[in-house]
Amino acid sequence: MMSIYLVRHGETDGNRNRIVQTPETPLSAHGQQQANDLADAYQHHAISRILCSDHTRTQQTAKPVQQLLGCELVLSELLQERNLGALRGTPWKLIDFDFLAADYQPENGESQHQFGQRVELAWQHIVEQANAVEDSLMVMTHGLVLRYILEHILKIDGLSLERAGFENTCVTQIAKNDFSKIQLLCDIKHLRQTVVKGAAV
């Protein structure tokens, strides 16, 4: 059965230190190891294309998988993490309000509504890309994007989402021809090292 694999990028220093990240934030050394673990675990899967956010951390996570599989890598701006504008680069502890609240409009960034509209378009793009390849599709994206897809598009129940964890390089596997069939939900069995809890953005 061919699948869509939804994957969160590897750990960054921004995740570990809880800093609102910029598009250029790279993987940490631990995050690079996670990317290598992911590649080792999925190198024999029938994945013919990786659809990837154009942020640095997602591209660095996708690269080892692409190299071992020899598959195509396609970048998409639609898969970027939510743009929190002027808050990018700011430690969470210095922000004295809920910057993920539904009614918050970041300066020079995306509101929750705008972000949701973009992720809906991203999902349409994912489906188009999945249908365009004969084998499975891997999607390399971000924590908030992944959470939106699972909660609002795939309609995963709240308890399952609460337990999911959304850890770095977690994999959600869905059947390409039936989105109600969830084979894996935020799975991290491929990781060889202890998981470090990371911030979502």
DONULUM-678901 format. One line per 4 residues: number of its first residue (from 1); for each residue z, x, y of C-alpha. Coordinates in pm, whole numbers, plus 50000, padded with zeros to 5 digits. Layout:
N
NUM = Z:X:Y; ...
This chain:
201
1 = 50000:50000:50000; 49899:50142:50338; 50168:50153:50607; 50251:50201:50972
5 = 50525:50461:51015; 50715:50423:51344; 50895:50750:51422; 51132:50859:51697
9 = 51090:51217:51826; 51323:51504:51736; 51641:51596:51921; 51630:51744:52271
13 = 51903:51901:52483; 51876:51585:52694; 51967:51372:52392; 52258:51593:52299
17 = 52393:51624:52654; 52312:51265:52755; 52070:51330:53037; 51798:51085:53144
21 = 51494:51277:53031; 51172:51379:53199; 50831:51366:53028; 50835:51748:53000
25 = 51168:51769:52812; 51104:51983:52500; 51269:51970:52160; 51586:52167:52104
29 = 51598:52420:51820; 51769:52152:51611; 51497:51903:51707; 51227:52146:51597
33 = 51400:52176:51259; 51408:51797:51234; 51032:51791:51307; 50977:52046:51030
37 = 51191:51840:50790; 50985:51532:50874; 50663:51721:50810; 50787:51853:50475
41 = 50887:51502:50365; 50563:51333:50467; 50303:51604:50400; 50175:51431:50085
45 = 50160:51080:50231; 49819:50923:50291; 49837:50934:50670; 49502:50982:50839
49 = 49605:50957:51205; 49910:51010:51425; 49924:50797:51740; 50158:50981:51975
53 = 50323:50942:52313; 50193:51209:52550; 50545:51333:52636; 50623:51690:52533
57 = 50899:51605:52284; 50684:51360:52089; 50388:51597:52072; 50615:51877:51949
61 = 50756:51646:51681; 50411:51535:51567; 50257:51882:51552; 50414:52005:51224
65 = 50321:51677:51053; 49965:51700:51181; 49930:52060:51068; 50050:51993:50713
69 = 49851:51671:50673; 49542:51797:50853; 49512:51457:51021; 49395:51344:51363
73 = 49637:51333:51659; 49569:51073:51930; 49777:51063:52250; 49865:50739:52427
77 = 50041:50681:52759; 50139:50335:52634; 50390:50494:52395; 50583:50681:52666
81 = 50956:50627:52702; 51064:50384:52972; 51010:50539:53314; 51350:50544:53485
85 = 51203:50695:53799; 51447:50869:54030; 51715:50878:53758; 51515:51123:53547
89 = 51704:51449:53508; 52041:51288:53589; 52338:51316:53349; 52458:50978:53227
93 = 52813:51055:53345; 52695:51072:53707; 52541:50722:53693; 52808:50464:53777
97 = 52614:50152:53675; 52427:50017:53373; 52081:50164:53424; 51954:49987:53111
101 = 52057:49644:53239; 51783:49380:53224; 51788:49322:53600; 51784:49688:53709
105 = 51473:49810:53892; 51468:50193:53897; 51335:50355:54212; 50978:50469:54134
109 = 51024:50348:53775; 50978:50054:53539; 51189:49740:53530; 51285:49612:53186
113 = 51019:49342:53224; 50749:49595:53314; 50855:49817:53025; 50840:49524:52785
117 = 50491:49430:52899; 50375:49788:52839; 50527:49805:52492; 50356:49477:52403
121 = 50026:49645:52497; 50132:49953:52300; 50186:49737:51992; 49837:49588:52028
125 = 49704:49943:52046; 49905:50042:51736; 49758:49752:51538; 49406:49839:51653
129 = 49455:50203:51552; 49605:50103:51215; 49307:49880:51143; 49066:50156:51243
133 = 49187:50401:50978; 49151:50368:50602; 49491:50517:50519; 49829:50487:50688
137 = 49906:50540:51056; 50205:50733:51193; 50327:50641:51542; 50534:50901:51727
141 = 50735:50749:52010; 51079:50711:52173; 51410:50536:52114; 51376:50252:52365
145 = 51015:50187:52263; 51112:50176:51897; 51405:49945:51968; 51184:49705:52166
149 = 50924:49689:51890; 51184:49622:51621; 51381:49367:51822; 51118:49177:52020
153 = 50796:49218:51821; 50901:49257:51457; 51206:49031:51513; 51450:49241:51310
157 = 51786:49063:51296; 52066:49181:51521; 52297:49305:51244; 52024:49522:51094
161 = 51944:49665:51438; 52312:49738:51500; 52326:49935:51175; 51991:50108:51229
165 = 52117:50405:51430; 51785:50503:51589; 51858:50870:51521; 51611:51145:51607
169 = 51307:51148:51372; 51415:50820:51212; 51127:50647:51031; 51057:50275:51008
173 = 50787:50191:50755; 50605:49857:50766; 50319:49731:50552; 49991:49757:50741
177 = 49873:49418:50616; 50205:49232:50645; 50443:49322:50929; 50724:49122:50769
181 = 50748:49380:50491; 50985:49653:50614; 51005:49929:50352; 51223:50162:50562
185 = 51434:50089:50871; 51527:50388:51089; 51546:50607:50779; 51664:50969:50806
189 = 51683:51075:50440; 51428:51347:50513; 51672:51538:50736; 51835:51838:50569
193 = 52099:51905:50835; 52384:51700:50973; 52262:51431:51212; 52380:51470:51571
197 = 52412:51137:51752; 52162:51138:52039; 52111:50929:52349; 51809:50701:52336
201 = 51638:50808:52657
